[in-house]
């Protein structure tokens, strides 16, 4: 197993998960879009295609929506975790608090 700097800790993932749960998928997506519009466009296009593929595979609408929602949460938590870890590392290295630029969500 390769050596890792492990900037994304379990604590950061949990905090990011709680953020996404607290503000919801729509607002989390909007916040991501304001910071990373190209990445958000890619995520939305890909997850929409995934949703349609589920329907074409015969998955019922309710289950397909739940799976799509689960995928969106996974992606939003992952990206937010990376943002939060990067902000923490940046602050540790420079002393500058860029977290205010990334969040928390209630600042947006």
Secondary structure, DSSP 8 states (H G I E B T S, - for coil): -------S-HHHHHHHHHHHHHHHHHHHHHHHHHH-HHHHHHHHHHHHHHHHHHHHTT--HHHHHHHHHHHHHHHHHHHHHHHHHHHHHHHHHH----HHHH--GGG-
